[in-house]
Amino acid sequence: MTNAYKVHSPDFELSPYTGMTRKHYIDCAKYLLDRTFKHVDSMETPLTFPRVPGKTYPQPDDPPWRYRSLEFEALERTFTLAGPLIHLDPEVSIRGIKLREYYGLHLYNALTPGHPNSLPLPEELPDATYQFTCEFGGLFKTLLLLPDVLWPDYTQQQKDEMAVTIYKWAHHRTTQNNWRIFNIVSLSFLKKQGYEIDDELLKNHLLWVTSYHSGGGWYLEQTYNYYTISLFIVYLTIWNRAFGDEYYPGIAAAIENSAYELMKTYPNFFARNGYINMWARSICYRTWISGGFPISFMLKGSAPLDPGWARRLCSGSILQFVAREEFYENDIPSLGFYGHKEFVLQNYSCPASPFLMFLPFVCLALPEESPFWTATENEGSWEQIGERSEVAVLDKPGLVLVNHGKTGAAEIISGKVYYDDHNYSKLAFNTHFPWEDHDPQGGTAMEYSFRSLDPRDVRGDDINFYLTGHALHNDSDRNSAYTTSQSMLFNGVHNGILYRQAIMRKPPNNGVGYIIDLAEITIPGGVIRVDRSRLAFEHELTLGHYGLPHLDGNQALIHQFDDGSKKVITGAISGRQLALIVYHGWDRIGSLVHEGRNAEADESTVLYAYKKRTAKNPAMELMISVLLHKTDDIPWTEEELSPIKSIQLMEMTPSFSPLGARITLANDTVYTIDFVNIDGNRTC
């Protein structure tokens, strides 16, 4: 018997793709909490989870408040599931423990100063920001959504006792951008309950938050990522309905407008079967972005999404994880994507953090008659795509979303990445081929990997940048490893071609001499890359495809050939295949087996292209390749592996830009790659 969630008695009439209805969401929430409450011995036992070795908190030498943070995070984030269940049935019990009484007791203990399990107050800690603020935001988001849950059960004296702690954390220091939302929600909850707050502080946070809106529904958050959907749209829409519409209608209207804008392309983030993409930071939160589906039915006016498609995608994303055995560690969601993987984590996460992924269970706050529940599942725009690949360009956040009708996969191509971070800096992210960690030995999946052969770097001294005659020592050991782009720039989509730039070294380290100009043509099931190398000194370079995990210990099957016009290498595992085709600018192609870098397996295979340039002043050159993927076992056809009919290289384009090309596809479509003014068009 599979030790994972299973949809029992699926309703394939109402939900022909997933079988999941409202009843199954309730069953799934209970199943997840049933496993969770294995860690609770009695009504009096605080909810906590075993510490997980690695980079996440708490660390063995952490101060006591970090362990209190772990407990509070466990209480708050599991309430993401428990709150909606209590809303539907105040008498609901898990493993003999009544949820309303359990969460009511432990919330009171945590928020009552002087109780042995109470949270520290801000003045008891060094003046800084703390995880407690984040969890207050999550807690009061749920209580604003479900005003009938927990809070009415307390006496006025109990409420007043807890309000002391809430008040102090709600008014405490916060960080920039998304964390202000936590203070907004906490302050608003207090005011809604009749407590006095600093109204100017609340308005200040609100104005700051709305100032981060960049266009198209997207908000700046370090870079652009899922936080826009999960916090700026989900949390703030709940805030709108519970508080903002009444107290700050102008600001609420701005938030509402941004939500409608975002919803225009929101479903494009999901694969045909609802799979989400492993992209950006906080990967262990997984399906929290699916919370936008039920939220779309909490917006004013008519819902912007097809309800049958919304539920199909929402359900598919949840089943992507909860139905997998490897998803669970210590009976709770693992710290990783499918299983525990250190390379995807940040040190602000703890074993309880992944429960935020159950944000889409806010759907249980929707009435039974909501179209989200009553509509028949459908596949939305996928039904019209056929075998085409549909491209949505989001200029403001610099994102390109691709839905491949031929494979059912969705891709995210990010173009405004400010720093070296593999959560963002991959050339593309695919729902069916989760990204791999960087390999310092080269061949990193879906990245250009660069290694300097400049003798000044190899020696560890460098006069290249300052021309003073004095050596500036650098790390020769570090220079011996491959590195990936330090930032990714978005240069726009012109005539159907996406232009970006991968900056392999940033200024002042002569960043002008370490640029790869990227030009990408989307084709069914893949992309044609016509990239211009402007790497000014001796180097090696690899271009990796997606990784192929070795599931159940089975290695990928590799096939390789050269027909004179192109070099081709293919790799296959059960249900998935990749092909890398190179036409120009590469020395050879091959495959590497990586260990400990794939999200799905301990070993994986990466197809890659390689080049080595040892001239003191390497020439600029075009690197022309095709990267294809499939989600079946049908062998590649000659037609599929021959997407380009002809290539005309141009030393100078008609617009006076060096090194371009005219590419004629097999279907006779012609694209002209022209990097004219690409440096002037960059945005980040």
C-alpha positions in Angstrom: 0.0 0.0 0.0 1.3 3.4 -1.0 2.3 5.6 2.0 0.9 8.7 0.5 -2.4 10.4 -0.1 -4.8 8.7 -2.5 -8.0 10.1 -4.0 -10.6 7.6 -2.7 -13.9 7.3 -4.6 -12.8 9.9 -7.2 -15.6 11.8 -9.0 -14.6 11.6 -12.6 -17.9 13.0 -13.7 -17.3 16.4 -12.0 -13.6 16.2 -12.1 -12.6 14.0 -15.1 -8.9 14.8 -14.8 -8.1 14.6 -11.1 -11.2 13.1 -9.5 -11.0 15.7 -6.8 -14.0 17.6 -5.5 -14.7 19.6 -2.4 -15.0 16.4 -0.4 -11.6 15.3 -1.4 -10.0 18.6 -0.4 -11.5 18.0 3.1 -10.2 14.4 3.1 -6.8 15.5 1.9 -6.5 18.1 4.7 -7.5 15.5 7.3 -5.0 13.0 5.9 -2.2 15.5 6.1 -3.1 16.6 9.6 -3.4 13.0 10.7 0.2 12.3 9.7 1.2 15.6 11.3 -0.5 14.9 14.7 1.6 11.8 15.1 4.0 14.3 16.7 1.3 15.3 19.3 0.9 13.0 22.3 -1.9 14.9 24.0 -4.0 18.0 24.1 -1.2 19.7 26.2 1.7 18.8 23.9 2.9 21.7 21.8 3.2 20.9 18.1 6.8 20.6 17.1 8.8 18.5 14.7 12.2 16.9 14.7 15.1 19.1 13.8 16.4 18.3 10.3 20.2 18.4 9.9 21.5 20.8 7.3 21.2 24.6 6.8 17.7 25.1 8.1 16.9 26.3 11.6 17.1 25.6 14.4 20.8 24.8 14.6 22.1 23.0 17.7 23.7 26.1 19.1 20.7 28.4 18.4 19.3 30.5 21.3 16.1 29.3 22.9 13.9 31.7 21.0 14.7 29.9 17.8 13.1 26.8 19.2 10.1 28.8 20.2 10.0 30.1 16.7 10.0 26.5 15.4 7.0 25.7 17.6 5.1 28.8 16.6 5.8 28.3 13.0 4.5 24.7 13.3 1.3 25.9 15.1 0.6 28.7 12.6 1.4 26.9 9.4 -0.4 23.7 10.1 -3.4 26.0 11.0 -3.4 26.7 7.2 -5.1 23.2 7.1 -6.7 23.1 10.5 -8.4 26.6 10.2 -10.6 25.7 7.2 -11.5 22.3 8.7 -12.6 24.0 11.9 -14.6 26.5 9.8 -16.5 23.7 8.2 -16.9 21.6 11.3 -16.1 23.1 14.7 -16.2 19.6 16.2 -13.6 18.1 13.9 -11.0 15.9 15.6 -7.7 14.4 14.4 -6.3 11.4 16.3 -8.8 12.0 19.1 -7.8 15.6 19.5 -10.4 18.3 18.8 -8.7 20.8 16.6 -10.6 23.8 17.8 -9.7 23.2 21.4 -6.1 22.3 20.5 -5.3 25.3 18.4 -7.3 27.5 20.8 -5.3 26.4 23.8 -1.8 26.6 22.2 -2.5 29.9 20.5 -3.5 31.3 23.9 -0.4 29.8 25.5 1.8 31.3 22.8 0.3 34.8 22.9 -0.1 35.2 26.7 2.9 36.9 28.3 4.3 35.0 31.2 3.0 31.5 30.1 5.8 28.9 30.0 5.2 28.5 26.2 4.7 32.2 25.4 6.5 33.9 22.6 9.3 36.4 23.6 8.3 40.0 23.2 10.3 42.2 20.9 11.8 44.2 23.8 13.2 40.9 25.2 15.3 40.4 22.1 18.0 42.5 20.3 16.4 45.0 18.0 16.0 43.2 14.7 13.5 41.3 12.6 12.3 37.9 13.6 10.4 35.0 12.1 7.6 35.6 14.6 6.5 38.6 12.5 6.0 36.4 9.5 4.0 33.9 11.4 1.7 36.5 12.9 1.0 37.6 9.3 0.0 34.0 8.3 -2.1 33.5 11.5 -4.1 36.7 11.1 -4.5 36.2 7.4 -6.4 33.0 8.3 -8.4 34.6 11.1 -9.4 37.5 8.8 -10.5 35.0 6.2 -12.4 32.8 8.8 -13.7 35.2 11.5 -15.8 32.4 13.0 -12.7 30.4 13.9 -10.9 30.4 17.3 -11.1 34.1 18.2 -14.8 34.1 19.2 -14.1 31.2 21.5 -12.0 33.3 23.8 -13.3 35.4 26.7 -12.7 39.1 26.6 -10.0 38.8 29.2 -8.2 36.2 27.2 -8.4 38.4 24.1 -7.0 41.3 26.0 -4.1 39.2 27.4 -3.2 38.0 23.9 -3.6 41.4 22.4 -0.6 42.6 24.3 1.7 40.3 22.4 -0.1 40.8 19.1 0.2 44.6 19.5 3.9 44.6 20.2 4.8 42.3 17.3 2.4 44.1 14.9 4.1 47.4 15.6 7.6 46.0 15.6 10.3 46.6 13.0 9.8 44.7 9.8 11.8 44.2 6.6 11.2 45.7 3.2 8.5 44.7 0.6 6.6 41.5 1.4 7.1 41.4 5.2 5.2 44.7 5.5 2.2 42.6 4.6 2.5 40.6 7.8 2.4 43.8 9.9 -0.5 45.1 7.8 -2.5 42.0 8.4 -1.7 41.9 12.1 -2.5 45.6 12.7 -5.7 45.3 10.7 -6.8 42.3 12.8 -6.3 44.3 16.0 -8.2 47.3 14.7 -11.0 45.1 13.4 -11.3 43.6 16.9 -11.7 47.1 18.4 -8.1 47.6 19.7 -6.3 50.9 19.1 -3.4 50.8 16.8 -1.0 53.3 15.1 -3.1 54.1 12.1 -0.3 56.1 10.5 2.0 53.1 10.7 -0.6 50.9 9.0 -1.1 53.4 6.2 2.6 53.8 5.9 3.1 50.0 5.4 0.2 50.0 2.9 1.7 52.8 0.8 5.1 51.1 0.8 3.6 47.8 -0.3 1.6 49.4 -3.2 4.7 51.3 -4.3 6.4 47.9 -5.1 3.8 47.2 -7.9 5.8 47.1 -11.1 3.0 46.5 -13.6 0.9 43.7 -14.8 0.1 42.6 -11.3 3.7 42.0 -10.4 5.5 43.3 -7.3 9.2 43.7 -6.7 10.5 41.2 -4.1 14.3 41.1 -4.2 13.7 39.9 -7.7 10.4 38.8 -9.2 9.1 35.5 -8.0 6.1 33.6 -6.5 5.9 35.9 -3.6 3.9 38.3 -5.8 1.2 35.6 -6.2 1.2 34.1 -2.7 1.6 37.2 -0.6 0.8 40.3 -2.6 -2.2 38.7 -4.3 -3.5 36.0 -1.9 -2.8 37.7 1.5 -3.8 41.1 0.3 -7.0 40.0 -1.4 -8.1 38.4 1.9 -7.2 41.7 3.6 -9.2 43.6 1.0 -12.4 41.6 1.7 -12.0 41.6 5.5 -10.7 45.1 6.1 -9.3 47.1 3.2 -12.6 47.7 1.4 -14.0 49.3 4.5 -11.1 51.2 5.9 -8.8 51.9 2.9 -11.0 51.6 -0.3 -8.5 53.5 -2.5 -5.6 51.2 -1.6 -7.8 48.2 -1.8 -8.9 49.1 -5.3 -5.3 49.4 -6.4 -4.6 45.9 -5.0 -7.7 44.5 -6.6 -6.7 46.0 -10.0 -3.3 44.4 -9.8 -4.8 41.0 -9.0 -7.0 41.2 -12.1 -4.0 42.1 -14.2 -1.9 39.2 -12.8 -4.8 36.7 -13.4 -4.6 37.3 -17.2 -1.5 35.1 -17.4 -1.5 33.3 -14.0 -2.6 29.9 -15.4 0.3 30.0 -17.8 2.6 29.1 -14.9 1.1 25.7 -14.6 1.6 22.6 -16.8 -1.3 20.9 -18.5 -1.7 18.5 -15.6 -1.4 21.3 -13.0 2.3 20.7 -12.1 4.1 23.7 -10.7 7.6 24.8 -11.6 10.5 24.5 -9.2 11.5 28.1 -9.5 12.8 31.0 -7.3 13.5 30.8 -3.6 11.4 29.2 -0.9 11.0 26.2 -3.0 9.8 24.0 -0.1 6.6 26.1 -0.1 5.7 24.4 -3.4 2.0 24.8 -4.1 1.5 28.1 -2.2 1.3 29.7 -5.6 -1.8 27.6 -6.3 -3.6 29.7 -3.7 -4.3 32.2 -6.5 -7.0 29.8 -7.9 -9.5 30.0 -5.1 -8.6 33.7 -4.4 -9.7 34.5 -7.9 -13.2 33.7 -6.8 -12.9 36.1 -3.9 -12.3 39.1 -6.1 -15.1 41.6 -6.7 -17.3 41.1 -9.8 -17.0 38.1 -12.1 -14.1 35.8 -11.4 -11.3 36.2 -13.9 -10.6 32.5 -14.3 -12.5 29.6 -15.7 -13.6 27.7 -12.6 -13.3 24.2 -14.0 -9.8 24.9 -15.2 -8.9 26.7 -12.0 -9.9 23.6 -9.9 -8.2 21.2 -12.3 -4.9 23.1 -12.1 -5.2 23.6 -8.3 -5.9 19.9 -7.7 -3.2 18.8 -10.1 -0.6 20.8 -8.3 -1.6 19.4 -4.9 -1.5 15.8 -6.2 1.9 16.5 -7.7 3.2 16.2 -4.2 0.9 14.7 -1.6 0.5 11.5 -3.7 4.3 10.8 -3.7 5.8 8.8 -0.9 9.2 10.6 -1.1 7.4 13.9 -0.4 7.0 13.0 3.3 9.8 13.0 5.9 9.0 12.4 9.5 5.4 12.2 8.3 5.3 15.8 7.2 6.3 17.6 4.0 10.0 17.3 3.4 12.4 20.2 3.1 12.9 20.2 -0.6 10.8 19.8 -3.7 9.8 16.1 -4.0 12.2 14.9 -1.3 14.7 16.6 1.0 17.3 18.4 -1.0 19.7 20.8 0.7 20.5 22.8 -2.4 17.0 24.2 -2.8 16.8 25.5 0.8 17.4 28.7 2.6 18.4 29.1 6.3 15.2 30.9 7.2 13.2 27.7 6.8 12.6 25.1 9.5 10.8 21.6 9.4 7.4 23.3 9.8 7.9 25.8 6.9 6.6 23.6 4.1 3.1 23.7 5.5 2.7 27.1 3.8 2.3 25.1 0.6 -1.3 24.3 1.7 -2.3 27.9 1.1 -4.7 26.8 -1.7 -6.9 25.1 1.0 -8.3 28.6 1.5 -10.7 27.2 -1.1 -12.6 25.6 1.8 -13.7 29.1 2.7 -15.6 29.3 -0.6 -19.3 28.4 -0.3 -20.3 24.9 -1.6 -22.2 26.7 -4.4 -19.1 28.5 -5.6 -18.3 27.8 -9.3 -14.9 26.7 -8.1 -16.7 23.6 -6.7 -19.6 23.2 -9.1 -17.9 23.6 -12.5 -16.7 20.5 -14.4 -13.0 20.3 -14.7 -11.6 21.3 -18.1 -8.2 22.0 -19.6 -8.8 25.6 -20.4 -6.5 27.1 -23.2 -4.6 23.8 -23.5 -7.5 22.5 -25.5 -6.9 25.1 -28.2 -3.0 25.0 -28.2 -2.8 21.6 -29.9 0.9 20.9 -30.5 1.8 24.6 -30.7 3.8 26.4 -28.0 2.0 29.4 -26.5 4.2 32.2 -25.3 3.2 34.9 -22.8 5.6 37.8 -22.4 5.5 39.7 -19.1 7.7 42.7 -19.8 7.5 44.3 -16.4 8.9 41.4 -14.3 10.9 40.3 -17.3 9.3 36.8 -17.5 8.4 34.7 -20.5 5.9 31.9 -19.9 5.8 29.0 -22.4 3.1 26.4 -22.5 4.2 23.5 -24.8 1.1 21.9 -26.2 3.2 19.1 -27.6 4.5 18.0 -24.2 2.1 19.5 -21.7 5.0 21.2 -19.9 5.1 24.8 -18.8 8.3 26.8 -18.8 9.4 29.9 -16.9 12.1 32.0 -18.5 13.3 34.7 -16.1 15.1 37.8 -17.4 15.6 40.1 -14.4 18.0 38.3 -12.1 20.2 40.7 -10.1 22.6 38.2 -8.5 24.1 34.8 -8.8 21.4 32.5 -7.6 20.5 29.2 -9.3 16.9 29.5 -8.0 16.5 32.2 -10.7 19.5 32.2 -13.0 18.7 29.1 -15.1 18.2 29.7 -18.8 14.7 28.1 -18.3 12.7 26.2 -15.8 10.4 23.3 -16.8 7.6 21.7 -14.8 8.6 18.2 -15.9 12.4 18.6 -15.5 13.0 20.3 -12.2 16.3 22.2 -12.1 19.6 20.8 -10.9 22.3 22.3 -8.6 25.4 23.8 -10.1 28.4 21.5 -10.8 31.7 23.3 -10.4 33.2 20.8 -12.8 31.0 22.0 -15.7 28.0 20.7 -17.6 25.5 22.4 -15.2 22.0 21.8 -16.3 20.2 24.6 -18.2 23.1 27.0 -17.6 26.1 28.4 -19.4 29.0 27.4 -17.3 32.2 29.4 -17.7 35.8 28.7 -16.6 38.6 31.2 -17.1 41.8 30.0 -18.8 43.2 33.5 -18.7 46.8 32.9 -17.3 46.4 35.9 -14.9 43.4 34.1 -13.3 45.2 30.7 -13.4 48.2 32.3 -11.6 46.0 34.1 -9.1 47.2 37.6 -9.9 45.3 40.1 -12.0 46.5 43.4 -13.5 43.8 43.2 -16.2 41.4 45.7 -14.8 43.5 48.4 -13.3 46.5 48.7 -15.6 48.7 49.9 -12.7 51.5 47.3 -13.1 50.6 46.0 -9.6 49.3 42.5 -9.3 46.0 42.2 -7.4 45.8 38.7 -6.1 42.7 36.8 -6.6 41.6 33.2 -5.8 43.2 30.9 -8.3 41.5 27.9 -6.7 38.1 29.5 -7.2 39.0 30.4 -10.8 39.7 26.8 -11.5 36.0 25.9 -11.1 33.2 26.6 -13.5 30.9 29.4 -12.6 27.5 30.5 -14.0 26.0 33.9 -14.7 26.1 36.5 -12.0 23.1 38.2 -13.3 20.5 37.9 -16.1 19.3 40.9 -18.0 16.0 41.2 -20.0 16.3 42.9 -23.4 12.8 42.4 -24.7 11.0 40.3 -27.3 11.4 41.5 -30.9 9.9 39.8 -33.9 9.2 36.7 -32.0 12.7 36.4 -30.6 13.5 36.7 -26.9 16.7 38.6 -26.1 18.5 38.5 -22.8 22.1 38.7 -21.6 23.9 36.4 -19.2 26.6 38.4 -17.4 29.3 35.9 -16.4 31.3 38.4 -14.4 30.1 41.7 -13.2 31.9 45.0 -13.2 34.2 46.2 -11.8 35.7 42.9 -12.9 35.5 43.9 -16.5 31.9 42.8 -17.0 31.9 44.1 -20.5 34.3 41.3 -21.4 32.1 38.6 -20.0 28.8 38.8 -21.7 26.8 36.1 -23.6 24.0 37.7 -25.6 21.0 35.3 -25.7 18.5 35.0 -28.5 15.8 32.4 -28.2 13.1 31.2 -30.6 10.4 29.1 -29.1 9.4 26.0 -31.1 7.1 23.1 -30.2 8.7 21.2 -27.4 11.8 23.4 -27.2 13.9 26.3 -28.1 16.4 27.4 -30.8 19.3 29.2 -29.2 21.3 31.7 -31.3 23.6 33.1 -28.7 26.5 35.5 -29.2 29.7 35.0 -27.2 31.4 38.1 -26.1 33.9 36.4 -23.7 37.1 38.4 -24.2 39.7 36.2 -22.7 40.8 32.5 -22.7 38.0 30.3 -21.5 36.1 27.0 -21.5 32.3 27.0 -21.8 29.5 24.4 -21.4 25.8 24.6 -22.2 23.7 22.1 -20.3 20.3 20.8 -21.1 17.7 19.8 -18.4 18.7 17.0 -16.0 17.4 13.4 -16.4 17.0 11.8 -13.0 18.1 8.2 -12.6 14.8 6.9 -11.1 14.9 3.6 -9.3 18.6 3.5 -10.2 18.0 3.4 -13.9 20.5 5.5 -15.9 19.4 7.5 -18.9 19.8 5.9 -22.3 22.1 8.0 -24.5 22.4 8.1 -28.3 24.6 10.4 -30.3 25.4 11.1 -34.0 26.8 13.6 -36.4 25.4 13.9 -39.9 27.8 16.6 -41.0 25.4 19.5 -40.7 24.7 19.1 -37.0 25.7 17.2 -33.9 22.9 15.4 -32.0 22.7 13.8 -28.6 19.6 12.4 -27.0 18.8 11.0 -23.6 15.8 9.1 -22.3 14.3 7.9 -19.1 10.9 6.4 -18.7 8.3 8.9 -19.8 10.8 11.7 -20.5 13.3 12.5 -23.2 15.7 15.2 -24.2 17.6 16.2 -27.3 20.5 18.6 -27.7 21.4 19.6 -31.3 24.3 21.9 -32.1 24.9 23.6 -35.5 27.6 26.1 -34.9 30.1 27.4 -32.4 30.7 24.3 -30.3 33.6 21.8 -30.3 31.7 18.8 -29.1 28.7 17.4 -27.3 28.4 14.7 -24.6 26.8 13.7 -21.4 27.8 13.7 -17.7 26.5 11.8 -14.7 26.0 14.2 -11.7 25.6 13.1 -8.1 23.5 14.9 -5.5 22.3 17.7 -7.8 18.9 16.6 -9.1 15.6 17.3 -7.3 14.2 13.8 -8.0 17.1 11.4 -7.7 20.6 11.1 -6.2 22.1 10.6 -9.7 21.2 12.3 -13.0 22.4 12.7 -16.5 23.0 16.0 -18.3 23.4 16.5 -22.0 25.8 19.3 -22.7 27.8 21.1 -25.4 31.5 22.1 -24.8 33.9 24.6 -26.3 37.4 25.8 -25.4 39.0 29.0 -26.7 42.7 29.6 -25.9 43.5 32.6 -28.0 44.6 35.7 -26.0 41.8 37.6 -27.6 39.1 35.1 -28.6 36.8 36.1 -31.5 33.1 36.9 -31.0 31.1 34.0 -32.3 27.6 32.7 -32.6 26.6 29.5 -30.8 23.6 27.9 -32.4 21.8 25.0 -30.7 18.4 23.5 -30.2 17.2 22.1 -26.9 14.1 19.8 -27.1 12.1 17.9 -24.5 9.4 15.2 -24.7 7.1 13.7 -22.0 6.6 10.3 -23.7 8.6 7.2 -24.8 8.0 7.6 -28.5 11.4 7.6 -30.3 12.6 10.9 -31.8 11.9 11.2 -35.5 14.3 12.6 -38.1 11.9 15.5 -38.6 11.9 16.4 -34.9 15.7 16.3 -34.8 15.9 18.6 -37.9 14.0 21.8 -36.8 16.3 24.1 -38.8 16.3 24.0 -42.6 19.1 26.6 -43.2 21.3 29.1 -41.4 22.7 32.2 -43.0 25.4 33.8 -40.9 25.8 37.6 -41.1 29.1 39.3 -40.1 27.2 42.6 -40.0 23.4 42.8 -40.0 21.5 45.4 -42.1 21.1 47.4 -38.9 24.9 47.5 -38.4 25.1 45.0 -35.6 28.0 42.5 -35.7 27.2 38.8 -35.9 23.6 38.0 -36.6 21.9 35.2 -38.5 18.9 34.4 -40.6 17.4 31.1 -39.5 14.9 29.2 -41.7 12.9 26.6 -39.9 11.8 23.3 -41.3 8.3 24.8 -41.8 9.9 27.7 -43.8 9.3 30.3 -41.1 12.2 32.8 -41.1 13.7 34.5 -38.1 16.4 37.2 -38.2 18.6 37.4 -35.2 19.9 40.9 -34.7 21.6 42.0 -31.5 21.4 45.7 -32.5 21.5 48.0 -29.4 21.2 45.0 -27.1 23.3 46.7 -24.4 21.1 49.8 -24.5 17.9 47.7 -24.3 18.8 45.9 -21.2 16.6 46.1 -18.1 17.0 44.5 -14.7 
